[in-house]
């Protein structure tokens, strides 16, 4: 059975935890406190629960192997659907480092999950600096218990994450651990000057800088990110497209993760064949060449230049058919 330090060594060897403060947090906050059980696909369909206190030693071994591995774990299943999970530790580590935290900063986390990420933030900043919210009272109740067992008591609130948490605003950093189609305006309103919002949008990690009194903007990180959608007042993200043979997209393009990212980011405004031509002409751009800008209440995604020829409004998809790349969001 792998020891917790083995997971830390694996994360370090993969290029994460370059900041000693985050390495110390991962070493000293045990993931197993936050995942007393998780679900795996069962033979014949459905899910099998692996539990810390299972009387079967083999099942306990599988539980321990899972919580000490670098993989996401399904922690809550409802009506056959994944509701909450413990994210992949290496992705968590990269996201926390992308936040560029400094002592004395206040952080809002959207999507409490089992509470593990909040505990890592508490270790780095102190409990009073961390606020975490989730829509589901079962999730927040369990997270409070997990956090208390680990010796942490941040602000844990049950509320619609799209509304943020004005009670403890302003925030220097906002981090979302759930997928979004665009950024809820309430988050930006609760930001301190020069705040940073890190949020999964279209299977990418958007790092949006929010200067005081000016337009907000930022680029995607190169790291792919797939999360459970934010529930509540914000619509679900656009589903990842499945361009088939009839789309005119070559088979290699159909499987390419960065091409699929462009299709999702455009929100259905580009035909797959058209999007593939653009992606190929642009040199098969990775996520880091895309960004998002927010100005005067409008949000738009872009390739290379927020005022360039390739921009797409973030919002509801085009209802009838698909259009070309447009700048109506700019």
LODO-902740 format. One record per residue (C-alpha): residue number from 1; residue in one letter; x, y, z. Coordinates in nm, 3 decimals, always signed. Layout:
BEGIN
n;res;c1;c2;c3
NUM;A;X;Y;Z
...
END
This chain:
BEGIN
n;res;c1;c2;c3
1;X;+0.000;+0.000;+0.000
2;X;+0.142;+0.335;-0.104
3;X;+0.222;+0.587;+0.168
4;X;+0.106;+0.950;+0.144
5;X;+0.464;+1.062;+0.080
6;X;+0.467;+0.845;-0.232
7;X;+0.187;+1.056;-0.377
8;X;+0.382;+1.374;-0.302
9;X;+0.689;+1.232;-0.472
10;X;+0.477;+1.139;-0.773
11;X;+0.338;+1.492;-0.793
12;X;+0.685;+1.644;-0.767
13;X;+0.825;+1.412;-1.034
14;X;+0.540;+1.523;-1.261
15;X;+0.640;+1.889;-1.228
16;X;+0.393;+2.000;-0.960
17;X;+0.453;+2.134;-0.608
18;X;+0.747;+2.355;-0.700
19;X;+0.645;+2.593;-0.421
20;X;+0.766;+2.453;-0.085
21;X;+0.454;+2.588;+0.086
22;X;+0.228;+2.376;-0.132
23;X;+0.450;+2.071;-0.095
24;X;+0.423;+2.107;+0.282
25;X;+0.045;+2.135;+0.255
26;X;+0.015;+1.814;+0.052
27;X;+0.250;+1.636;+0.290
28;X;+0.062;+1.742;+0.603
29;X;-0.304;+1.731;+0.490
30;X;-0.400;+1.363;+0.440
31;X;-0.644;+1.308;+0.156
32;X;-0.789;+1.000;+0.325
33;X;-0.955;+1.216;+0.592
34;X;-1.170;+1.372;+0.319
35;X;-1.257;+1.059;+0.124
36;X;-1.385;+0.799;+0.373
37;X;-1.545;+0.625;+0.076
38;X;-1.563;+0.658;-0.301
39;X;-1.730;+0.485;-0.592
40;X;-1.587;+0.284;-0.880
41;X;-1.770;+0.133;-1.178
42;X;-1.904;-0.212;-1.094
43;X;-1.909;-0.515;-1.319
44;X;-2.242;-0.539;-1.489
45;X;-2.315;-0.169;-1.448
46;X;-2.373;+0.068;-1.163
47;X;-2.118;+0.154;-0.897
48;X;-1.932;-0.021;-0.619
49;X;-1.852;+0.168;-0.298
50;X;-1.504;+0.131;-0.150
51;X;-1.505;+0.222;+0.218
52;X;-1.236;+0.300;+0.474
53;X;-1.402;+0.082;+0.741
54;X;-1.509;-0.206;+0.520
55;X;-1.471;-0.537;+0.705
56;X;-1.320;-0.694;+0.394
57;X;-0.940;-0.635;+0.400
58;X;-0.909;-0.649;+0.021
59;X;-1.173;-0.379;-0.022
60;X;-1.001;-0.168;+0.243
61;X;-0.675;-0.211;+0.052
62;X;-0.840;-0.093;-0.269
63;X;-0.982;+0.210;-0.084
64;X;-0.639;+0.302;+0.054
65;X;-0.476;+0.254;-0.285
66;X;-0.734;+0.486;-0.440
67;X;-0.709;+0.774;-0.193
68;X;-0.330;+0.766;-0.215
69;X;-0.323;+0.765;-0.594
70;X;-0.307;+1.055;-0.838
71;X;-0.655;+1.008;-0.977
72;X;-0.997;+1.168;-0.930
73;X;-1.242;+0.985;-0.705
74;X;-1.622;+0.987;-0.729
75;X;-1.739;+1.076;-0.378
76;X;-2.112;+1.129;-0.430
77;X;-2.345;+0.957;-0.679
78;X;-2.713;+1.049;-0.700
79;X;-2.961;+0.872;-0.930
80;X;-2.670;+0.727;-1.121
81;X;-2.512;+1.068;-1.187
82;X;-2.184;+1.201;-1.049
83;X;-2.260;+1.492;-0.815
84;X;-1.928;+1.546;-0.637
85;X;-1.573;+1.419;-0.654
86;X;-1.226;+1.453;-0.511
87;X;-1.023;+1.601;-0.795
88;X;-0.701;+1.453;-0.929
89;X;-0.427;+1.568;-0.687
90;X;-0.184;+1.669;-0.962
91;X;-0.452;+1.895;-1.116
92;X;-0.533;+2.037;-0.772
93;X;-0.164;+2.113;-0.716
94;X;-0.129;+2.293;-1.049
95;X;-0.445;+2.496;-0.990
96;X;-0.330;+2.603;-0.645
97;X;+0.006;+2.711;-0.784
98;X;-0.167;+2.899;-1.067
99;X;-0.343;+3.109;-0.800
100;X;-0.015;+3.286;-0.715
101;X;-0.115;+3.315;-0.350
102;X;+0.058;+3.539;-0.099
103;X;+0.023;+3.560;+0.277
104;X;-0.274;+3.768;+0.390
105;X;-0.490;+3.698;+0.084
106;X;-0.859;+3.604;+0.110
107;X;-0.983;+3.320;-0.112
108;X;-1.329;+3.208;-0.220
109;X;-1.365;+2.850;-0.341
110;X;-1.668;+2.760;-0.553
111;X;-1.748;+2.391;-0.519
112;X;-1.658;+2.255;-0.176
113;X;-1.660;+1.887;-0.266
114;X;-1.523;+1.673;+0.018
115;X;-1.327;+1.968;+0.157
116;X;-0.974;+1.855;+0.066
117;X;-0.892;+2.157;-0.150
118;X;-1.027;+2.393;+0.118
119;X;-0.802;+2.224;+0.375
120;X;-0.496;+2.277;+0.155
121;X;-0.590;+2.645;+0.124
122;X;-0.634;+2.667;+0.502
123;X;-0.290;+2.517;+0.556
124;X;-0.140;+2.780;+0.328
125;X;-0.338;+3.089;+0.439
126;X;-0.509;+3.014;+0.769
127;X;-0.871;+2.917;+0.825
128;X;-1.009;+3.271;+0.854
129;X;-0.886;+3.357;+0.503
130;X;-1.076;+3.075;+0.330
131;X;-1.444;+3.070;+0.228
132;X;-1.590;+2.773;+0.042
133;X;-1.946;+2.732;-0.087
134;X;-2.157;+2.455;-0.235
135;X;-2.525;+2.427;-0.327
136;X;-2.580;+2.087;-0.164
137;X;-2.622;+2.076;+0.217
138;X;-2.517;+1.711;+0.229
139;X;-2.188;+1.808;+0.066
140;X;-2.121;+2.107;+0.293
141;X;-2.218;+1.914;+0.607
142;X;-1.978;+1.633;+0.520
143;X;-1.702;+1.878;+0.427
144;X;-1.734;+2.059;+0.762
145;X;-1.691;+1.728;+0.942
146;X;-1.390;+1.632;+0.728
147;X;-1.228;+1.973;+0.777
148;X;-1.283;+1.962;+1.155
149;X;-1.122;+1.617;+1.167
150;X;-0.820;+1.770;+0.994
151;X;-0.815;+2.060;+1.241
152;X;-0.953;+2.330;+1.009
153;X;-1.261;+2.552;+1.035
154;X;-1.290;+2.783;+0.733
155;X;-1.615;+2.953;+0.635
156;X;-1.827;+2.676;+0.478
157;X;-2.159;+2.796;+0.338
158;X;-2.447;+2.625;+0.161
159;X;-2.546;+2.852;-0.125
160;X;-2.563;+2.880;-0.504
161;X;-2.201;+2.911;-0.613
162;X;-2.300;+3.142;-0.900
163;X;-2.382;+3.406;-0.638
164;X;-2.042;+3.386;-0.472
165;X;-2.043;+3.487;-0.107
166;X;-2.076;+3.862;-0.047
167;X;-2.064;+3.815;+0.332
168;X;-1.686;+3.764;+0.327
169;X;-1.597;+3.969;+0.018
170;X;-1.383;+4.117;-0.126
171;X;-1.160;+3.830;-0.234
172;X;-0.807;+3.841;-0.368
173;X;-0.852;+3.505;-0.534
174;X;-1.152;+3.302;-0.651
175;X;-1.104;+2.940;-0.750
176;X;-1.377;+2.722;-0.899
177;X;-1.364;+2.344;-0.891
178;X;-1.667;+2.301;-1.117
179;X;-1.718;+2.357;-1.489
180;X;-1.878;+2.676;-1.621
181;X;-2.004;+2.812;-1.955
182;X;-1.900;+3.168;-1.853
183;X;-1.807;+3.366;-1.542
184;X;-2.092;+3.467;-1.309
185;X;-2.094;+3.848;-1.278
186;X;-2.134;+3.821;-0.898
187;X;-1.782;+3.679;-0.872
188;X;-1.626;+3.975;-1.047
189;X;-1.823;+4.215;-0.829
190;X;-1.680;+4.047;-0.518
191;X;-1.318;+4.075;-0.631
192;X;-1.061;+4.299;-0.465
193;X;-0.847;+4.516;-0.698
194;X;-0.605;+4.304;-0.902
195;X;-0.781;+3.983;-0.802
196;X;-0.735;+3.659;-0.995
197;X;-1.018;+3.423;-1.086
198;X;-0.922;+3.067;-1.181
199;X;-1.213;+2.875;-1.332
200;X;-1.268;+2.573;-1.560
201;X;-1.433;+2.690;-1.882
202;X;-1.469;+2.466;-2.191
203;X;-1.230;+2.201;-2.054
204;X;-0.961;+2.464;-1.992
205;X;-0.839;+2.660;-1.690
206;X;-0.902;+3.031;-1.735
207;X;-0.686;+3.266;-1.526
208;X;-0.875;+3.596;-1.537
209;X;-0.717;+3.909;-1.386
210;X;-0.969;+4.159;-1.244
211;X;-0.809;+4.504;-1.209
212;X;-0.988;+4.763;-1.002
213;X;-1.211;+4.981;-1.219
214;X;-1.109;+4.837;-1.556
215;X;-1.194;+4.552;-1.793
216;X;-1.100;+4.201;-1.685
217;X;-0.910;+3.958;-1.902
218;X;-0.677;+3.664;-1.908
219;X;-0.559;+3.355;-2.088
220;X;-0.615;+2.985;-2.044
221;X;-0.347;+2.771;-1.888
222;X;-0.216;+2.481;-2.098
223;X;-0.354;+2.225;-1.850
224;X;-0.675;+2.042;-1.953
225;X;-0.947;+2.047;-1.686
226;X;-1.266;+1.840;-1.671
227;X;-1.498;+1.900;-1.375
228;X;-1.853;+1.833;-1.260
229;X;-2.069;+2.129;-1.380
230;X;-2.168;+2.406;-1.140
231;X;-2.526;+2.352;-1.028
232;X;-2.769;+2.628;-0.943
233;X;-2.843;+2.951;-1.127
234;X;-2.580;+2.913;-1.400
235;X;-2.665;+2.694;-1.703
236;X;-2.458;+2.382;-1.757
237;X;-2.149;+2.417;-1.978
238;X;-2.184;+2.336;-2.344
239;X;-2.132;+1.962;-2.393
240;X;-1.806;+1.860;-2.551
241;X;-1.879;+1.809;-2.923
242;X;-1.844;+1.476;-3.098
243;X;-1.751;+1.556;-3.460
244;X;-1.819;+1.242;-3.660
245;X;-1.704;+1.134;-4.009
246;X;-1.984;+1.334;-4.170
247;X;-1.843;+1.657;-4.022
248;X;-1.555;+1.666;-4.271
249;X;-1.302;+1.666;-3.986
250;X;-1.016;+1.417;-4.035
251;X;-1.005;+1.133;-3.785
252;X;-0.691;+1.269;-3.618
253;X;-0.863;+1.603;-3.570
254;X;-1.172;+1.440;-3.425
255;X;-0.956;+1.295;-3.148
256;X;-0.738;+1.601;-3.091
257;X;-0.800;+1.753;-2.748
258;X;-0.703;+2.107;-2.847
259;X;-0.934;+2.105;-3.149
260;X;-1.224;+1.984;-2.935
261;X;-1.144;+2.264;-2.691
262;X;-1.193;+2.520;-2.971
263;X;-1.527;+2.364;-3.067
264;X;-1.650;+2.373;-2.707
265;X;-1.523;+2.727;-2.644
266;X;-1.704;+2.858;-2.951
267;X;-2.032;+2.738;-2.797
268;X;-2.170;+2.586;-3.114
269;X;-2.104;+2.895;-3.326
270;X;-1.862;+2.713;-3.556
271;X;-1.938;+2.418;-3.779
272;X;-1.684;+2.140;-3.703
273;X;-1.534;+2.157;-4.054
274;X;-1.503;+2.533;-4.037
275;X;-1.351;+2.513;-3.689
276;X;-1.098;+2.255;-3.806
277;X;-0.988;+2.476;-4.095
278;X;-0.940;+2.768;-3.855
279;X;-0.752;+2.550;-3.604
280;X;-0.522;+2.412;-3.875
281;X;-0.451;+2.755;-4.031
282;X;-0.372;+2.896;-3.688
283;X;-0.106;+2.631;-3.631
284;X;-0.310;+2.391;-3.416
285;X;-0.314;+2.627;-3.116
286;X;-0.311;+2.491;-2.763
287;X;-0.527;+2.624;-2.483
288;X;-0.271;+2.886;-2.380
289;X;-0.333;+3.085;-2.701
290;X;-0.697;+3.143;-2.608
291;X;-0.834;+3.391;-2.359
292;X;-1.144;+3.563;-2.225
293;X;-1.221;+3.932;-2.181
294;X;-1.498;+4.100;-1.979
295;X;-1.603;+4.458;-2.045
296;X;-1.925;+4.653;-1.983
297;X;-2.105;+4.339;-1.874
298;X;-2.008;+4.142;-2.187
299;X;-1.783;+3.837;-2.202
300;X;-1.608;+3.697;-2.506
301;X;-1.348;+3.432;-2.582
302;X;-1.071;+3.487;-2.833
303;X;-0.776;+3.333;-3.011
304;X;-0.446;+3.522;-2.973
305;X;-0.596;+3.873;-2.954
306;X;-0.906;+3.996;-2.766
307;X;-0.963;+4.251;-3.043
308;X;-0.856;+4.022;-3.327
309;X;-1.055;+3.848;-3.601
310;X;-1.138;+3.531;-3.403
311;X;-1.369;+3.598;-3.108
312;X;-1.683;+3.430;-2.973
313;X;-1.937;+3.563;-2.722
314;X;-1.957;+3.357;-2.406
315;X;-2.317;+3.278;-2.329
316;X;-2.603;+3.078;-2.468
317;X;-2.528;+2.888;-2.793
318;X;-2.672;+3.006;-3.122
319;X;-3.032;+2.866;-3.127
320;X;-3.071;+2.808;-3.503
321;X;-2.773;+2.675;-3.692
322;X;-2.417;+2.789;-3.651
323;X;-2.244;+3.103;-3.758
324;X;-1.891;+3.204;-3.832
325;X;-1.649;+3.346;-3.584
326;X;-1.793;+3.680;-3.480
327;X;-1.714;+3.974;-3.260
328;X;-2.058;+4.054;-3.121
329;X;-1.930;+3.984;-2.771
330;X;-1.650;+4.239;-2.803
END
